[in-house]
Amino acid sequence: MIIYNCYPTFDITLSIVLRNINWTKKSGILIIVFCLITMLLAQIVKEYRGTWIYRYGAPTLLFAFYGGVFLSFINTTFLFIKHKSNLKDNLIWIFLSAIPFLYIGIMMTIAMTRTID
């Protein structure tokens, strides 16, 4: 006798949710994850100062992080253009995609407005 579970499993629910999201929204989430991973790896690489890991890893991760910020700007622009007609319904996705770009913008604004004492 086979008993089937009437509740959907996590992988089925996740596949249903991800099937309803288009590629620009999925890439917005991936860009955030990519930027967070590069920030984490940059902190880990700092422990290896003076080695070849730091010499090659630090500039590579810096380039990758700013590449992710640039992709965030491009993806946010695509989302804004694509969902201009129903902007209110997709505002959360546009904001989510813009998080890395907004992070750099806010940090640069804070750094430029600080006075040297």
CNS distance restraints for C-alpha pairs under 8 A (distance, minus, plus):
assign (resid   8 and name CA) (resid  12 and name CA) 6.31 0.50 0.50
assign (resid   8 and name CA) (resid  13 and name CA) 6.40 0.50 0.50
assign (resid   9 and name CA) (resid  13 and name CA) 6.30 0.50 0.50
assign (resid  10 and name CA) (resid  14 and name CA) 5.97 0.50 0.50
assign (resid  11 and name CA) (resid  15 and name CA) 6.04 0.50 0.50
assign (resid  12 and name CA) (resid  16 and name CA) 6.25 0.50 0.50
assign (resid  13 and name CA) (resid  17 and name CA) 6.26 0.50 0.50
assign (resid  14 and name CA) (resid  18 and name CA) 6.02 0.50 0.50
assign (resid  15 and name CA) (resid  19 and name CA) 5.88 0.50 0.50
assign (resid  16 and name CA) (resid  20 and name CA) 6.69 0.50 0.50
assign (resid  17 and name CA) (resid  21 and name CA) 6.91 0.50 0.50
assign (resid  18 and name CA) (resid  26 and name CA) 7.93 0.50 0.50
assign (resid  21 and name CA) (resid  25 and name CA) 6.26 0.50 0.50
assign (resid  21 and name CA) (resid  26 and name CA) 6.62 0.50 0.50
assign (resid  22 and name CA) (resid  26 and name CA) 6.43 0.50 0.50
assign (resid  23 and name CA) (resid  27 and name CA) 5.97 0.50 0.50
assign (resid  24 and name CA) (resid  28 and name CA) 6.23 0.50 0.50
assign (resid  24 and name CA) (resid  75 and name CA) 6.49 0.50 0.50
assign (resid  24 and name CA) (resid  78 and name CA) 7.35 0.50 0.50
assign (resid  24 and name CA) (resid  79 and name CA) 6.54 0.50 0.50
assign (resid  25 and name CA) (resid  29 and name CA) 6.71 0.50 0.50
assign (resid  25 and name CA) (resid  79 and name CA) 7.66 0.50 0.50
assign (resid  25 and name CA) (resid  93 and name CA) 6.39 0.50 0.50
assign (resid  25 and name CA) (resid  97 and name CA) 7.45 0.50 0.50
assign (resid  26 and name CA) (resid  30 and name CA) 6.36 0.50 0.50
assign (resid  27 and name CA) (resid  31 and name CA) 5.96 0.50 0.50
assign (resid  27 and name CA) (resid  75 and name CA) 7.55 0.50 0.50
assign (resid  28 and name CA) (resid  32 and name CA) 6.47 0.50 0.50
assign (resid  28 and name CA) (resid  72 and name CA) 6.84 0.50 0.50
assign (resid  28 and name CA) (resid  75 and name CA) 6.65 0.50 0.50
assign (resid  28 and name CA) (resid  76 and name CA) 7.78 0.50 0.50
assign (resid  28 and name CA) (resid  93 and name CA) 7.72 0.50 0.50
assign (resid  28 and name CA) (resid  96 and name CA) 6.77 0.50 0.50
assign (resid  28 and name CA) (resid  97 and name CA) 4.39 0.50 0.50
assign (resid  28 and name CA) (resid  98 and name CA) 7.89 0.50 0.50
assign (resid  29 and name CA) (resid  33 and name CA) 6.39 0.50 0.50
assign (resid  29 and name CA) (resid  96 and name CA) 7.34 0.50 0.50
assign (resid  29 and name CA) (resid  97 and name CA) 6.75 0.50 0.50
assign (resid  30 and name CA) (resid  34 and name CA) 6.00 0.50 0.50
assign (resid  31 and name CA) (resid  35 and name CA) 6.13 0.50 0.50
assign (resid  31 and name CA) (resid  68 and name CA) 6.01 0.50 0.50
assign (resid  31 and name CA) (resid  69 and name CA) 7.97 0.50 0.50
assign (resid  31 and name CA) (resid  71 and name CA) 7.25 0.50 0.50
assign (resid  31 and name CA) (resid  72 and name CA) 6.43 0.50 0.50
assign (resid  31 and name CA) (resid  97 and name CA) 7.55 0.50 0.50
assign (resid  32 and name CA) (resid  36 and name CA) 6.20 0.50 0.50
assign (resid  32 and name CA) (resid  68 and name CA) 7.93 0.50 0.50
assign (resid  32 and name CA) (resid  72 and name CA) 8.00 0.50 0.50
assign (resid  32 and name CA) (resid  97 and name CA) 7.32 0.50 0.50
assign (resid  32 and name CA) (resid  99 and name CA) 7.20 0.50 0.50
assign (resid  32 and name CA) (resid 100 and name CA) 6.48 0.50 0.50
assign (resid  33 and name CA) (resid  37 and name CA) 6.12 0.50 0.50
assign (resid  34 and name CA) (resid  38 and name CA) 6.22 0.50 0.50
assign (resid  34 and name CA) (resid  65 and name CA) 7.79 0.50 0.50
assign (resid  34 and name CA) (resid  68 and name CA) 6.90 0.50 0.50
assign (resid  35 and name CA) (resid  39 and name CA) 6.19 0.50 0.50
assign (resid  35 and name CA) (resid  64 and name CA) 7.95 0.50 0.50
assign (resid  35 and name CA) (resid  65 and name CA) 5.49 0.50 0.50
assign (resid  35 and name CA) (resid  68 and name CA) 5.88 0.50 0.50
assign (resid  35 and name CA) (resid  69 and name CA) 7.43 0.50 0.50
assign (resid  35 and name CA) (resid 100 and name CA) 7.08 0.50 0.50
assign (resid  36 and name CA) (resid  40 and name CA) 6.20 0.50 0.50
assign (resid  37 and name CA) (resid  41 and name CA) 6.07 0.50 0.50
assign (resid  38 and name CA) (resid  42 and name CA) 5.99 0.50 0.50
assign (resid  38 and name CA) (resid  61 and name CA) 5.84 0.50 0.50
assign (resid  38 and name CA) (resid  62 and name CA) 7.80 0.50 0.50
assign (resid  38 and name CA) (resid  64 and name CA) 6.99 0.50 0.50
assign (resid  38 and name CA) (resid  65 and name CA) 5.87 0.50 0.50
assign (resid  39 and name CA) (resid  43 and name CA) 6.47 0.50 0.50
assign (resid  39 and name CA) (resid  61 and name CA) 7.77 0.50 0.50
assign (resid  39 and name CA) (resid  65 and name CA) 7.13 0.50 0.50
assign (resid  40 and name CA) (resid  44 and name CA) 6.41 0.50 0.50
assign (resid  41 and name CA) (resid  45 and name CA) 6.04 0.50 0.50
assign (resid  41 and name CA) (resid  61 and name CA) 7.44 0.50 0.50
assign (resid  42 and name CA) (resid  46 and name CA) 6.48 0.50 0.50
assign (resid  42 and name CA) (resid  57 and name CA) 7.72 0.50 0.50
assign (resid  42 and name CA) (resid  58 and name CA) 6.27 0.50 0.50
assign (resid  42 and name CA) (resid  61 and name CA) 6.19 0.50 0.50
assign (resid  42 and name CA) (resid  62 and name CA) 7.62 0.50 0.50
assign (resid  43 and name CA) (resid  47 and name CA) 7.52 0.50 0.50
assign (resid  44 and name CA) (resid  48 and name CA) 7.87 0.50 0.50
assign (resid  45 and name CA) (resid  49 and name CA) 7.46 0.50 0.50
assign (resid  45 and name CA) (resid  53 and name CA) 6.95 0.50 0.50
assign (resid  45 and name CA) (resid  54 and name CA) 5.70 0.50 0.50
assign (resid  45 and name CA) (resid  57 and name CA) 6.73 0.50 0.50
assign (resid  45 and name CA) (resid  58 and name CA) 6.73 0.50 0.50
assign (resid  46 and name CA) (resid  54 and name CA) 6.60 0.50 0.50
assign (resid  46 and name CA) (resid  58 and name CA) 7.75 0.50 0.50
assign (resid  48 and name CA) (resid  53 and name CA) 6.44 0.50 0.50
assign (resid  48 and name CA) (resid  54 and name CA) 5.56 0.50 0.50
assign (resid  49 and name CA) (resid  53 and name CA) 7.80 0.50 0.50
assign (resid  49 and name CA) (resid  54 and name CA) 5.34 0.50 0.50
assign (resid  49 and name CA) (resid  55 and name CA) 7.61 0.50 0.50
assign (resid  50 and name CA) (resid  54 and name CA) 6.62 0.50 0.50
assign (resid  50 and name CA) (resid  55 and name CA) 7.21 0.50 0.50
assign (resid  51 and name CA) (resid  55 and name CA) 6.36 0.50 0.50
assign (resid  52 and name CA) (resid  56 and name CA) 6.06 0.50 0.50
assign (resid  52 and name CA) (resid  57 and name CA) 7.84 0.50 0.50
assign (resid  53 and name CA) (resid  57 and name CA) 5.34 0.50 0.50
assign (resid  53 and name CA) (resid  58 and name CA) 7.87 0.50 0.50
assign (resid  54 and name CA) (resid  58 and name CA) 5.41 0.50 0.50
assign (resid  55 and name CA) (resid  59 and name CA) 7.41 0.50 0.50
assign (resid  56 and name CA) (resid  60 and name CA) 6.29 0.50 0.50
assign (resid  57 and name CA) (resid  61 and name CA) 5.95 0.50 0.50
assign (resid  58 and name CA) (resid  62 and name CA) 6.10 0.50 0.50
assign (resid  59 and name CA) (resid  63 and name CA) 6.03 0.50 0.50
assign (resid  60 and name CA) (resid  64 and name CA) 6.10 0.50 0.50
assign (resid  61 and name CA) (resid  65 and name CA) 5.99 0.50 0.50
assign (resid  62 and name CA) (resid  66 and name CA) 6.30 0.50 0.50
assign (resid  63 and name CA) (resid  67 and name CA) 6.01 0.50 0.50
assign (resid  64 and name CA) (resid  68 and name CA) 6.19 0.50 0.50
assign (resid  65 and name CA) (resid  69 and name CA) 6.37 0.50 0.50
assign (resid  66 and name CA) (resid  70 and name CA) 6.15 0.50 0.50
assign (resid  67 and name CA) (resid  71 and name CA) 6.15 0.50 0.50
assign (resid  68 and name CA) (resid  72 and name CA) 6.02 0.50 0.50
assign (resid  68 and name CA) (resid 100 and name CA) 7.57 0.50 0.50
assign (resid  69 and name CA) (resid  73 and name CA) 6.38 0.50 0.50
assign (resid  69 and name CA) (resid 100 and name CA) 5.37 0.50 0.50
assign (resid  69 and name CA) (resid 101 and name CA) 5.20 0.50 0.50
assign (resid  69 and name CA) (resid 104 and name CA) 7.71 0.50 0.50
assign (resid  70 and name CA) (resid  74 and name CA) 6.35 0.50 0.50
assign (resid  70 and name CA) (resid 101 and name CA) 7.27 0.50 0.50
assign (resid  71 and name CA) (resid  75 and name CA) 5.94 0.50 0.50
assign (resid  72 and name CA) (resid  76 and name CA) 5.98 0.50 0.50
assign (resid  72 and name CA) (resid  97 and name CA) 5.95 0.50 0.50
assign (resid  72 and name CA) (resid  98 and name CA) 5.78 0.50 0.50
assign (resid  72 and name CA) (resid  99 and name CA) 7.66 0.50 0.50
assign (resid  72 and name CA) (resid 100 and name CA) 6.31 0.50 0.50
assign (resid  72 and name CA) (resid 101 and name CA) 5.97 0.50 0.50
assign (resid  73 and name CA) (resid  77 and name CA) 6.21 0.50 0.50
assign (resid  73 and name CA) (resid  97 and name CA) 7.93 0.50 0.50
assign (resid  73 and name CA) (resid  98 and name CA) 6.42 0.50 0.50
assign (resid  73 and name CA) (resid 101 and name CA) 5.95 0.50 0.50
assign (resid  74 and name CA) (resid  78 and name CA) 6.30 0.50 0.50
assign (resid  75 and name CA) (resid  79 and name CA) 6.14 0.50 0.50
assign (resid  75 and name CA) (resid  97 and name CA) 6.71 0.50 0.50
assign (resid  75 and name CA) (resid  98 and name CA) 7.98 0.50 0.50
assign (resid  76 and name CA) (resid  80 and name CA) 6.05 0.50 0.50
assign (resid  76 and name CA) (resid  94 and name CA) 5.73 0.50 0.50
assign (resid  76 and name CA) (resid  95 and name CA) 7.83 0.50 0.50
assign (resid  76 and name CA) (resid  97 and name CA) 5.54 0.50 0.50
assign (resid  76 and name CA) (resid  98 and name CA) 5.68 0.50 0.50
assign (resid  77 and name CA) (resid  81 and name CA) 6.14 0.50 0.50
assign (resid  78 and name CA) (resid  82 and name CA) 5.94 0.50 0.50
assign (resid  79 and name CA) (resid  83 and name CA) 5.92 0.50 0.50
assign (resid  79 and name CA) (resid  93 and name CA) 7.88 0.50 0.50
assign (resid  79 and name CA) (resid  94 and name CA) 6.09 0.50 0.50
assign (resid  80 and name CA) (resid  84 and name CA) 5.65 0.50 0.50
assign (resid  80 and name CA) (resid  87 and name CA) 7.45 0.50 0.50
assign (resid  80 and name CA) (resid  94 and name CA) 6.65 0.50 0.50
assign (resid  83 and name CA) (resid  87 and name CA) 5.49 0.50 0.50
assign (resid  83 and name CA) (resid  90 and name CA) 6.80 0.50 0.50
assign (resid  86 and name CA) (resid  90 and name CA) 6.86 0.50 0.50
assign (resid  87 and name CA) (resid  91 and name CA) 5.76 0.50 0.50
assign (resid  90 and name CA) (resid  94 and name CA) 6.41 0.50 0.50
assign (resid  91 and name CA) (resid  95 and name CA) 6.10 0.50 0.50
assign (resid  92 and name CA) (resid  96 and name CA) 5.97 0.50 0.50
assign (resid  93 and name CA) (resid  97 and name CA) 6.07 0.50 0.50
assign (resid  94 and name CA) (resid  98 and name CA) 6.24 0.50 0.50
assign (resid  95 and name CA) (resid  99 and name CA) 6.37 0.50 0.50
assign (resid  98 and name CA) (resid 102 and name CA) 5.88 0.50 0.50
assign (resid  99 and name CA) (resid 103 and name CA) 5.94 0.50 0.50
assign (resid 100 and name CA) (resid 104 and name CA) 6.43 0.50 0.50
assign (resid 101 and name CA) (resid 105 and name CA) 6.24 0.50 0.50
assign (resid 102 and name CA) (resid 106 and name CA) 5.96 0.50 0.50
assign (resid 103 and name CA) (resid 107 and name CA) 6.09 0.50 0.50
assign (resid 104 and name CA) (resid 108 and name CA) 5.98 0.50 0.50
assign (resid 105 and name CA) (resid 109 and name CA) 6.16 0.50 0.50
assign (resid 106 and name CA) (resid 110 and name CA) 6.18 0.50 0.50
assign (resid 107 and name CA) (resid 111 and name CA) 6.08 0.50 0.50
assign (resid 108 and name CA) (resid 112 and name CA) 6.05 0.50 0.50
assign (resid 109 and name CA) (resid 113 and name CA) 6.15 0.50 0.50
assign (resid 110 and name CA) (resid 114 and name CA) 6.33 0.50 0.50
